[in-house]
């Protein structure tokens, strides 16, 4: 599920067990395919590259905000929507905030994934960033379109984005640790990740 304008992943066998006694595969894909972490370098001129992002930011106690009753296709999630879903800035400081509306689970593999997704309003992004989370995880695209202003706000504040999360409906509101360690790509603007929730 690459973003628009990105190539589809390609997997090509390099070695075959029957012939070479071992299996190896060549992979070609953008670093922003599937579940991945955006580094500040993705959009900030002097931002940190993915290999320089502090891993402590990406394994922390987390808080899940369930936005399913307020998120709508092609519509911004507002500060009022956040408040209606229990947004508490004091609860997010030093934690990973996870924004859950079920969009990736429902639309992965379809044009709607990036074409009609809910997104954050500028004010909602500012409110979340102002709360001081170590990272923001989402199962929908944070921005509606280019020039990606919400990316600029979050990544400009040094807060990495964990994008295209799935299965968030199985998590409690709190009482879990989210671990989302990206592949250490030297100079990378992002990297794939297998995100795992450790529930108490």
Secondary structure, DSSP 8 states (H G I E B T S, - for coil): ---TTS---EEEEEE-HHHHSS-EEEEE--TTSSSEEE-GGGT-TT---GGGS-GGGGEEEEEEEE-TTT--TT-EE-HHHHHHTT--HHHHTTSEEEEE-SHHHHHTTSTHHHHS--EE-HHHHHHHHHTT-SEEEESS-S-SSTT-HHHHHHHHTT-EEEES---GGGS-SSSEEEE--B---TT-SEEEB--EEEE-
